[in-house]
Structures are given as C-alpha cells and as structure tokens.
Amino acid sequence: MFEFAWLWALLLLPLPLLYRLLPRKQSAQAAVLRAPIWHMHKQAAAEPNQGKVTRLILPSFIWLLLVLAAARPQYLGEPVSLPTEGRDIMLAVDLSGSMQAEDMTIKGRQVDRLTMTKHVMQDFITRRSGDRLGLILFADTAYLQTPLTRDLNTVQQLLKESILGLVGEKTAIGDAIGLAAKRFKLQDESNRILVLLTDGQNTAGNLEPAEALELAKAEGIKIYTIGVASDQVLSRGFFGFGTQRADADLDEGLLQQLAKETGGQYFRAKSTGQLEKIYEVLDELEPIAAEEVQMRPLTALFYWPLGLALLLSLLPVLSAISTTLSWPWQKPNAKASTNNPASSVIDKGVQ
C-alpha cells in the first residue's frame, strides 16, 4: 500500500505562488553596466519558449518534487507474523563466602565455585535466543541486577562482573525467592521459572524459605534448584594437605522441597560437566505462547523524487557553463546589435 508519512507537507505546494503574489518594492533606475555576454540575453529573448521553460516550468517541477520528497512517500508491504514464543527465566546466583571454595575444575585448572558457575552460565545465556532473562545476586540479602530482558549481552556482562562479597558473606535464599516472586508479579503472562543456584543453606535475610515458598506457589513460579558442591575438597592442614567434605553446608533437603512443591526439579552439580548437563535439561523447558505479533515491511521512496529534483537543478547550471565556455568562439550578430535599441543603450554605457 502506497502512502505519505507526512501528508501535511503537501500544503507547502502553493508557497512559491503566494510569494509571487506579494507586492514588490520599486527599485531605483540602475546605472548602465558593461555586459560582455549581452548576446546570450538577446538570444534568450529571441527564444521566448525556452526562457519560459527555464524561468517557470522547470523550477515549478523541481519544487513539486521537493515537496513530494518532504511528504515521505513509502510503501507498506503485506503483514508478516513474527514468532514471540520464549521462556521467562530468572537466574538467582549465590555470592556468599562459601562460593570461594576451590573444589571445581575447568580444563584441568582448579577454580572456585563462582568461577565455574560463570564459565558454564555464559554458554547457557548465549543459547537463550528468544528468551527473556533476569539476574538476581544474593548473599546477606538479594539484589536485582537485571530485570527480565532479551538483552543477553547485558546479563552476561553483569554476571561476569559479579564478585564474592559484593552483597555480604551469608546466604539469603528466602530473599532471593521473594524478590523473584515480586518481579514475576509484574508480568501479565509468563511461565515464571526461577533457576536458583547455591552451595549452602539459608542463614540470613528478612524472609524465611517457607514464607518465600508460599509466595512462589501463589504466583505460580516453578523453581529449579541447583546445589553446587563437590563431595570433597583439598585443604591445607598442620600436617600438610588433606581432604574434607565440601557439601557439609549444602541444605539439599530445602532445595529439594523448593523444587518439588513448585513443580520444578533439584540438581546436584559436583563438577563442571554435571552443571553443563543440567543446563541442557533446562533447555527443554516448555516455552510460553504469547500473542502473535505482526509487522509490515516498510520501504522508503523519498529518495526518488529527491534525486530527480537534484538532477533537474543541475540542468540550468550545466547549460550556463556550456554557453560560457563556448562564448569566446561565438561572434555576436552585428546587424542585431545595430537594430536593437537595448544594445545601443549598453554600447553607450560601455563607452
């Protein structure tokens, strides 16, 4: 469908006519000046039709083209349906002091739990094309780093910049769930999925896990909990290096309860490979079916009349240049100069 985006611009069409109708100021008689190309003016006067085209028709057509370009002509194509299905996932990552335990391995290198979590989550976030992600960081309390958004690069960057001790040393699991429930409540239609990743038990916060669980169930939030801790961790003692349990602080019972009562699942990540497999399972979550969105492809056409107006504007300039360059080889008609009164006036003025 063809249309003008700024149809009101067509009101500018009669502007040159209104300008010509304005009263002119009478000017004094000008002095006689030398006109070395007077024969060009005599030739234009001898061809009235050509002068009319140059002085009236061509400028009017150029003005018409400029006004049409200003009105922004455009063509709207047929409606095209866009897929809008995707997941709404809120990621809650534990930043408590226990996440610094170095019981994980990445490519043969011993790293702490947070480093391993960031490493695996980067790829998980990258694969979320079409999904909306949010990021919650929690320790002594919970903070919203990123609301639900399709800007995956921002989510990745803020997760990458998170550091241990940023929000305290303890673990506020209840606050993280409560904050997620508050953010999901703002969504009109959402599958409301929370991925909670922690290595400990609830030791801080204003909201108990049992109270947060009731809020999550009331809002229809499905919680997938991930316990991050290996079985044993290497530690330095008085008699050298030894091993000790790494999951002593992990409250698996609470995490299992949160997942079971909300329809989610509990996973135990003892290594980088296991955490990667967990995220592969999360890839199979049911997407939410939103209302179909339609768009119409738009093709701008203003550059056609604008380009034509520019080309036509160059014609008088090129014509004048061509005439000027050929003037030294042209000799004025002596007879015409003698018989033309205006020529006599100019000749007298020159002398």
N, C-alpha and C positions, 0 to 999 in steps of 0.2 A: 504494500500500500504506500503510495506516494503522499507526502505531507510536508508542510513547512513547520519547523520547530518554533520559529519566531514569526508568526504570521503578521503581527503588528508592524513589522519592519516595512511591509509593503505600503504603509501610509506615507513613507518618505518619497514615493514616486513623483508627486506633483511639486516637490520642493524647488527644483530649478525653474518651473513655470511661475511660481509665486515670486521668486527672486527677480525674474524679468519684468514682472508687473509693478515692482516697486518704482516710485518716482526717481528719476535721475537728476543728479546735481549738474547744473550748467557750468561748463568749464570755460575759461578764457581762451581767446584765439591763440593758438600755439604758434611759435616762431617757425619760419621755414628752415628745414634741416636738410642736409645732404642725404640722399637716399641712393646709395650705389647699386641697390638691387631693385630699383624702381620698376624695371621692366618685368620683374616677377609679379608685382602687384597689378600691372597693366594686363598681364596675361591672365591672371585670376579673374579680373573684371571682365575680360573678354569671354570667359567661360563661366557664366553665372550658375549653371547647374552643378559644376564641380565645386564651386565655392559654397553652394548651399549644402552639399553633402558634408564638406569639411567643417562648416560652421554650425550646422544644426542637426542633421540626421545622425552622423557618427557619434557626437558627444551624447545625444539622447539615448542611443542604443547602448553606449558604454555605461551610462548612468542606470539604465534598466538592468543591465547585467549585475552591476554592483549591488543594487537593492535586492535582487533575487539571491545573490550570494549571502547578503546580510540576513535574509529571512531563513537561512539554514535549511535548504531542501534536503530531504532524507527519504530513504526507502526502508520500510519496515517489512521484514520477511514473515513467513508463517511461524506461528508459535511452536517452540521446541520445549519438550518436557525434560527437566533435569532431575536426576536421582538425588533424593535427600535422605536416604536411609543411612544410619550410622549409630555408633554407640556413644553414650554419655558416661564417661568413666572418670571418677575422682581418685587420684593416687594420693595415699597418705603414707609418708615416709618418716620413719623414726630417726631422730637425730640425737638420741640420748648418748650418754658417755659410754655405755656398753657397746655401741656400734663401732668403737675403735679397736675391738678385739681382732687380732690378725690371725684368723683361722680359715681364711678363704684363699684360693689360688687362681691367678689369671695368667695363663701361658707360662706356668712354672714359677711365677713370682708370687711370694706371699704378700697378701694385701688385707686391709681391714674390711669389715662387713659393708660399710658405707661405700667404699671404693668399688667393691664388687657389685653392689646394688646399682650404682650409677652406670657402671660399664654395661650391664645387661639391660638396664632400662632404656638406655639411649637407643638401642636397636628396637626395643618394644615400642617406643614412642614413634620412631620413624615409620613403622608399619601401620600406624593408626590413620592412614589416609581416609578421609570422610568422617572420622570420629571427632568428638569433642572431648578434650582432656582438661582436667583441673589438677592442681598440685597443692597439697597440704603438708606442711612440715610441722612436726610436733616433738616436744620433749617435756619441759615443765608445763607447757600449755601448747595449744595448737594455733597455727597461723596459716592464713590463706595466702599462698604465694601467687597462684594463678587461678582465676575463675575459669569456668568451662569455656573453652575456646578451641577453634580449629587452627590457631597459630601454633603449630607443633614446635617450631624453632624456638619460640619464647619459652615454652615449657621445658624443652631440653636445656636451654641456657640457664634458666633459674635452678633447675635441678643440679646442673654441673657446678654452679657457684655456691651451692649449699655446703656448709662445713659443720663439723661436730662442735657442739657447744653453742651453736648460733642461738638456740632458744632454751638453753638450760642443759641439765645433766640427767634429769629424771625422765619418766615415761608417762604421758597423759593420754592413754588410749581412749578413755571416755570422752575427753575434749575433742579429739580428732574425729570421732564418730558423730558427736553432736554438731560440730562445725560442718561436716559433710551433709548432715540432715538439713541444716539451715540453708545451705546453698542449693540443694536439690529442691527445696520447697519453693524456690523462685522460678523453677522450670514448669511451664504449663504441661508439657508432655515429655517424659523422659523414662528410660529404662532404669535409671537410678542405681548404678553399680559403683561400689566402693572397693578399691583394692588396698587393703591395709597391710603394710609391711613393717614388722617389728621384731626385735630379738629379746624382748623382756616381758615384764608384767606391769600392770597399772600401779604406779607409785606416786602419782601427782595428778593435778588438775582439779577443776571445780565440779566435774560431772563423773559420777561413778559409772563403770561399764554397764551395769544392769540398767541404769536410767537411760544411758545412751542407746542401749539395745532396744528399749521400748520406743524411743523416738525414731529409730531406724525402721522398726516394724510398722509404726504408724505412718511413716512416709513412703513405705514400700521399697526400701533400699535393700538391695541384695549385696551382702558383704562377702568378699573373697579375702581370706586372711592368709598371710604368708609368714611363717616363723623362720627367721634367718639365724642359723647357728649350726655349726658342725658338732659332732659328738665329742671331740677332744681338741684341745688347743695346747700348743707348745708354750711352756712358761719357764722362766729362769728362777731357780731356787738357790738355797745356800750351798747345796752340793752339786750345782750345775743345772742343766736343762732337764725338765721333766714334763709330763702331760697331766692335764686335769680336765674335768668336764667343762665343755663350753656352753652347754644348754641348761645349766643349773638355774638360771634366772628366767628361762623361757616358760611362760604360762600357756602351755598347749591346751589345757582344759578350757581356758577362757576363749582362746582363739577358735577352738572347735565349736564352742557354744555359739559364738557370734555368727559363724558361718552357717551352722545347722539351722538356727532359728530364723534366719533371714532367707534361706533358700540358696545360699552360696556354698562354697567349698573351702576346706582348710588344706594348705600345702605346707610341707616342710622342705626348706631349701638348705641342704647341707653342703652344697657346692655350687660353683658357677654353672655347671652343666645342668644340675637339677633346677635351678632358677630359670634357665632358658627354656626348659621343657614346660615349666609352669606357665610361662608367658605364651607358649604355643597353645596350651589348653585355653587360656583366656582369649585367644584369637577366635575361638569357636563360639563366643557368646552371641546370643540372638541380637541382631540389630533392631533398632526401633524404627517403625514405619511412620514417617511423618507425612504431612500433607504434600501433595505433588506441587512443585514449583515450575512455572512456565516462564520462558523468556522469548523475546522476539529479536532476532538478529537485526542490527541497525547498520545501514550503510550510508555514510555521509556523502552528499553530492554537491556541496557548496563550491568545491574547488573547480568544477567545470565552468560555471558562469564567471567565476573569479579569474580563472586562467584565460578565458576568451576575452574578458574585458582588458586584461593586461596586454594581450597581443594586439587588440584593436587600438589601444592607446599608443602603441609604438608606431603605428602606420603614419600619422602626421609627422612624427619626428624623423622617421626614415625618409619620407618624401622630401622634407625640408633639407635634410643632409644631402640627399641625392641632387636636388636642384642647386644647392650652394656649391657643391663640388663641380658641377657642370657649368657654372656661371662664367668662369674665365674664358671658356671656349665659345660662349654664346655672344652674339653681337646684337644689340637692340636694333629694332626696326627704325631706321632714320625717318622714314615717312610718317610712321605712327607718332614719333616724338615731336615732329613738326606740327602735326594736325591736332594733337591732344592738348587742350588748354592746361590741364593739370600738369603735364610735362613741362610746359613753358614756365609755369609758376615755380616748379622745382629748379629748372635751369637757372631762372633769375635769382632764386635764393642762393644757389650754389655760387654764382658769380658775385 
